Amino acid sequence: MVISLGEALIDFISRKDLEFAGFPGGSPFNTSVALSRLGVPVQFLGRVSTDMFGQQLMDYLTANGVGTEITLRAEAPTTLSFVKKQPDGQARYAFFSNGASDKSWPREEMDRVIIPEKARMIHFGSISFSQEPCGSTLENFLKTRCGKLLLSFDPNIRPSLVPDREVYMDRFHALCPLSTVIKLSDEDLEWLYPETSREEALDSLLERGVTLIALTEGKKGARLITKQHNVTTPLYDLPVADTIGAGDTFHGAILAYFHDRQWFDRETIAALNAEQLKDLGEYANKAAGINCSRSGANPPTTAEMTKDWFAQ
């Protein structure tokens, strides 16, 4: 079982001008759905509002087979995100989270969470770790309660939601040694280390204790990097509707690949050879490519992953 830890929100995606359509979202939320659609038992650990948006989020999790037994509920409102599509399919975001249920997550609620015995991995991120008090609450949980689990981190940085860069960087560096896997976009890496070359930044993360870095680099594809290997895999280049949820789906596919093979420890991940990393990257890129071929975060199912999408 995988636990996906972090925010759940509503993405309002632009249609034209000021017309928007609402969809369930949030990076850990999307990844939990990606995992479930790929046949992995998953529990979502978030703090979800009891308002009408929060109920829609809960219903969506249930409809997609994501467990909600450890999902927390709160009367505070749901975080809202407005997403403007750009001509190249990329997205710009505006977040409204003041007083929201996931942002105002208190430590005492987290202390009462019981981790399921079947849990083997925790995926965590993203904007939840850049805000307070939720950032401190979740950092403490990972440091004190999750030592026996494989941790996989997706910062998925939204600069407008980082009120104090120095505080955020201290937290990021504290979480690196705990994380077997870190999934980053090229934009994340440039924001984290603006005065360092890309390769030096990657080396620094490995030296800090990260075992596997999964780096997405836009049209260049993705790289999977360990201390022994640096493997590039190309995009699964389907026509792009938008890129919303692409990184979340990519990350979910990596963890699903691990789960299917029972790869649950650092030693196993560190020992992966170049061919295994290539296969892993191709699988994750295919999942992300299918997601991007349709609007919004819409990860593929196991059946869709077996299909040749380029066949006539």
C-alpha positions as MATLAB code, in Angstrom:
seq = 'MVISLGEALIDFISRKDLEFAGFPGGSPFNTSVALSRLGVPVQFLGRVSTDMFGQQLMDYLTANGVGTEITLRAEAPTTLSFVKKQPDGQARYAFFSNGASDKSWPREEMDRVIIPEKARMIHFGSISFSQEPCGSTLENFLKTRCGKLLLSFDPNIRPSLVPDREVYMDRFHALCPLSTVIKLSDEDLEWLYPETSREEALDSLLERGVTLIALTEGKKGARLITKQHNVTTPLYDLPVADTIGAGDTFHGAILAYFHDRQWFDRETIAALNAEQLKDLGEYANKAAGINCSRSGANPPTTAEMTKDWFAQ';
ca = [
       0.000    0.000    0.000;
       1.028    3.594   -0.718;
      -0.022    6.624    1.333;
      -0.305    9.909   -0.572;
       0.149   12.844    1.800;
      -0.689   16.488    1.194;
      -3.222   18.892   -0.253;
      -6.526   18.371   -2.038;
      -8.080   21.320   -3.859;
     -10.280   22.357   -6.740;
      -8.587   23.411   -9.996;
     -10.660   25.902  -11.972;
      -9.291   25.523  -15.509;
      -9.718   28.300  -18.056;
     -11.949   27.759  -21.050;
     -11.728   31.296  -22.410;
     -11.335   34.736  -20.874;
     -12.901   34.488  -17.394;
     -14.760   31.251  -18.020;
     -13.473   28.369  -15.867;
     -14.488   24.762  -15.265;
     -13.796   23.097  -11.899;
     -11.960   19.781  -11.438;
     -10.616   17.891   -8.403;
      -6.881   18.466   -7.981;
      -3.815   18.959   -5.855;
      -0.528   17.201   -6.545;
      -0.746   14.420   -3.889;
      -4.464   14.053   -4.620;
      -3.763   13.548   -8.345;
      -0.973   11.092   -7.602;
      -3.257    9.025   -5.373;
      -5.716    8.732   -8.267;
      -2.900    7.826  -10.685;
      -1.744    5.055   -8.340;
      -5.230    3.641   -7.881;
      -5.956    3.622  -11.620;
      -2.722    1.674  -12.071;
      -3.955   -0.990   -9.677;
      -2.059    0.056   -6.535;
      -3.825    0.095   -3.147;
      -3.533    3.680   -1.922;
      -4.798    5.783    0.959;
      -5.094    9.560    0.741;
      -3.891   11.359    3.870;
      -5.078   14.926    3.574;
      -7.220   17.410    5.488;
     -10.323   17.847    3.350;
     -13.048   20.393    3.933;
     -16.633   19.469    4.748;
     -17.843   22.187    2.358;
     -19.388   21.353   -1.019;
     -15.999   21.310   -2.761;
     -14.547   19.027   -0.105;
     -17.408   16.574   -0.554;
     -16.750   16.530   -4.298;
     -13.109   15.733   -3.574;
     -14.100   12.857   -1.288;
     -16.571   11.511   -3.838;
     -13.898   11.624   -6.541;
     -11.444    9.665   -4.398;
     -14.080    7.018   -3.707;
     -15.102    6.803   -7.368;
     -11.456    6.178   -8.295;
     -10.857    3.511   -5.676;
      -8.652    5.621   -3.403;
      -8.986    4.766    0.278;
     -10.175    7.542    2.588;
      -9.996    5.752    5.945;
      -7.187    8.051    7.136;
      -8.399   11.201    5.363;
      -9.121   13.976    7.865;
     -12.095   16.334    7.587;
     -12.393   19.945    8.713;
     -14.975   22.733    8.534;
     -12.483   25.232    7.093;
     -12.933   25.881    3.354;
     -11.292   24.143    0.404;
      -8.235   25.617   -1.324;
      -9.122   26.900   -4.795;
      -6.676   27.081   -7.699;
      -7.305   28.943  -10.935;
      -5.367   27.578  -13.899;
      -4.803   29.506  -17.115;
      -3.704   27.459  -20.103;
      -0.892   28.907  -22.204;
      -0.569   28.461  -25.994;
       2.100   25.747  -25.534;
      -0.134   23.676  -23.219;
       1.716   24.775  -20.073;
      -0.262   26.293  -17.200;
      -0.156   29.335  -14.921;
      -1.692   29.104  -11.450;
      -3.353   31.432   -8.930;
      -4.116   29.954   -5.494;
      -6.622   31.000   -2.846;
      -5.839   29.181    0.393;
      -6.081   31.635    3.310;
      -7.810   29.826    6.181;
      -8.227   26.675    4.077;
      -8.565   23.248    5.649;
      -5.292   21.845    4.302;
      -3.268   25.005    5.051;
      -4.484   25.213    8.679;
      -3.603   21.589    9.498;
      -2.775   21.308   13.258;
      -0.168   18.907   14.639;
      -2.519   17.370   17.217;
      -4.776   16.010   14.453;
      -1.802   14.409   12.724;
      -0.645   12.838   15.991;
      -3.865   10.803   16.038;
      -3.399    9.323   12.559;
      -2.788    5.570   12.562;
      -0.525    4.418    9.724;
      -1.961    1.243    8.137;
       0.151   -1.857    8.749;
       0.187   -2.635    5.010;
       1.734    0.733    4.095;
       5.132    0.434    2.396;
       5.603    3.854    0.775;
       4.590    7.446    1.434;
       4.388    9.899   -1.429;
       4.304   13.500   -0.177;
       4.174   17.058   -1.453;
       3.667   19.789   -2.506;
       2.261   23.221   -1.658;
       1.425   21.773    1.781;
       5.146   22.003    2.604;
       5.473   25.673    1.650;
       2.723   27.004    3.946;
       2.112   27.172    7.692;
       1.108   25.585    9.963;
       0.657   22.609    7.617;
       4.322   22.580    6.545;
       5.598   22.134   10.087;
       2.865   19.609   10.885;
       3.691   17.356    7.939;
       7.466   17.714    8.340;
       7.179   16.567   11.958;
       4.995   13.613   10.932;
       7.525   12.425    8.358;
      10.464   12.813   10.730;
       8.860   11.091   13.715;
       6.395    8.538   12.320;
       7.566    7.290    8.930;
      11.079    5.908    9.413;
      10.173    2.380    8.281;
       8.587    3.475    4.988;
      10.053    4.372    1.606;
       9.514    8.117    1.176;
       9.037    9.787   -2.199;
       8.964   13.593   -2.403;
       7.477   15.872   -5.074;
       8.126   19.544   -4.164;
       6.079   20.733   -7.190;
       7.033   24.284   -6.256;
       4.614   27.171   -6.759;
       6.786   30.247   -6.041;
       3.812   32.490   -5.259;
       2.975   30.201   -2.320;
       6.444   30.293   -0.739;
       6.289   33.177    1.757;
       9.842   32.686    3.058;
      12.407   31.128    0.738;
      14.971   30.555    3.505;
      12.469   28.662    5.672;
      11.379   26.605    2.692;
      14.947   25.697    1.732;
      15.715   24.616    5.293;
      12.675   22.328    5.188;
      13.541   21.014    1.736;
      17.077   20.135    2.797;
      15.793   18.508    6.002;
      13.492   16.266    3.961;
      16.097   15.242    1.366;
      17.914   12.691    3.599;
      14.554   11.089    4.451;
      13.579   10.719    0.801;
      14.564    7.701   -1.255;
      13.038    9.361   -4.334;
      12.647   12.996   -5.318;
      10.639   13.905   -8.395;
      11.494   17.343   -9.813;
      10.733   19.356  -12.909;
      13.472   21.393  -14.534;
      11.630   24.510  -13.297;
      11.661   23.182   -9.717;
      15.397   22.582   -9.890;
      16.128   26.041  -11.279;
      14.070   27.675   -8.505;
      15.762   25.607   -5.799;
      19.317   26.247   -7.041;
      19.246   29.387   -9.219;
      22.987   30.033   -8.981;
      24.104   26.433   -9.518;
      24.418   24.472  -12.744;
      21.843   21.743  -13.248;
      24.363   18.932  -12.964;
      25.926   20.369   -9.824;
      22.483   20.713   -8.260;
      21.678   17.083   -9.037;
      24.983   15.946   -7.555;
      24.221   17.971   -4.434;
      20.888   16.202   -3.960;
      22.540   12.796   -4.264;
      25.140   13.845   -1.707;
      22.351   14.895    0.647;
      21.098   11.307    0.666;
      18.535   11.087   -2.133;
      18.771    7.677   -3.814;
      16.870    8.340   -7.058;
      16.090   11.661   -8.741;
      13.329   11.659  -11.339;
      13.784   14.850  -13.367;
      11.293   15.908  -16.037;
      12.761   18.274  -18.635;
       9.835   19.263  -20.825;
      10.192   18.270  -24.452;
      13.598   16.696  -23.727;
      11.856   13.894  -21.829;
      12.883   12.706  -18.382;
      16.011   11.591  -16.600;
      16.366    9.005  -13.842;
      19.530    9.633  -11.860;
      21.341    7.634   -9.197;
      24.959    7.777   -8.083;
      25.729    5.060  -10.660;
      23.531    6.013  -13.629;
      22.002    8.947  -15.476;
      19.427    7.646  -17.954;
      17.322    9.788  -20.333;
      14.017    8.568  -21.767;
      12.026   10.456  -24.427;
       8.481   11.770  -24.172;
       5.581    9.544  -25.094;
       4.761   12.162  -27.679;
       0.982   12.215  -28.063;
      -0.852   15.427  -29.057;
      -1.059   17.659  -25.973;
      -4.359   19.009  -24.643;
      -2.616   20.476  -21.580;
       0.066   19.513  -19.066;
      -2.085   19.662  -15.918;
      -1.329   16.642  -13.733;
       1.530   15.434  -15.932;
       4.144   15.426  -13.175;
       1.720   13.910  -10.680;
       0.909   11.100  -13.109;
       4.602   10.571  -13.900;
       5.371   10.250  -10.196;
       2.421    7.940   -9.579;
       3.573    5.673  -12.396;
       7.062    5.435  -10.878;
       5.631    4.337   -7.534;
       3.228    1.922   -9.225;
       6.192    0.386  -11.050;
       7.985    0.001   -7.708;
       4.904   -1.492   -6.072;
       4.353   -4.063   -8.816;
       7.926   -5.288   -8.324;
       7.957   -4.995   -4.523;
      10.815   -2.469   -4.558;
      10.358   -0.962   -1.116;
      13.855   -0.159    0.189;
      16.783    2.141   -0.595;
      19.187   -0.685   -1.329;
      16.991   -2.060   -4.104;
      16.443    1.369   -5.679;
      20.154    2.230   -5.468;
      21.071   -1.037   -7.216;
      18.851   -0.497  -10.284;
      20.844   -0.821  -13.488;
      20.612    1.397  -16.572;
      18.197   -0.916  -18.377;
      15.846   -1.052  -15.387;
      15.923    2.751  -15.118;
      15.216    3.041  -18.850;
      12.166    0.776  -18.553;
      10.973    2.716  -15.511;
      11.318    6.030  -17.324;
       9.503    4.790  -20.407;
       6.621    3.547  -18.282;
       6.308    6.840  -16.392;
       6.608    8.897  -19.592;
       3.852    6.875  -21.231;
       1.522    7.493  -18.291;
       2.282   11.228  -18.366;
       1.863   11.365  -22.151;
      -1.574    9.773  -21.986;
      -2.574   12.208  -19.225;
      -1.451   15.188  -21.316;
      -3.458   14.016  -24.327;
      -6.678   14.922  -22.509;
      -7.769   17.963  -20.506;
      -7.008   18.283  -16.807;
      -5.439   15.715  -14.513;
      -6.731   12.456  -15.984;
      -4.231    9.621  -15.399;
      -4.442    6.375  -17.386;
      -5.718    3.026  -16.188;
      -3.740   -0.204  -16.280;
      -5.632   -1.216  -19.424;
      -4.762    2.074  -21.133;
      -1.088    1.545  -20.289;
      -1.077   -1.710  -22.276;
      -2.392    0.024  -25.403;
      -0.179    1.214  -28.265;
      -1.473    4.749  -28.670;
       0.405    5.250  -31.949;
      -1.155    2.232  -33.678;
      -3.409    3.062  -36.620;
];
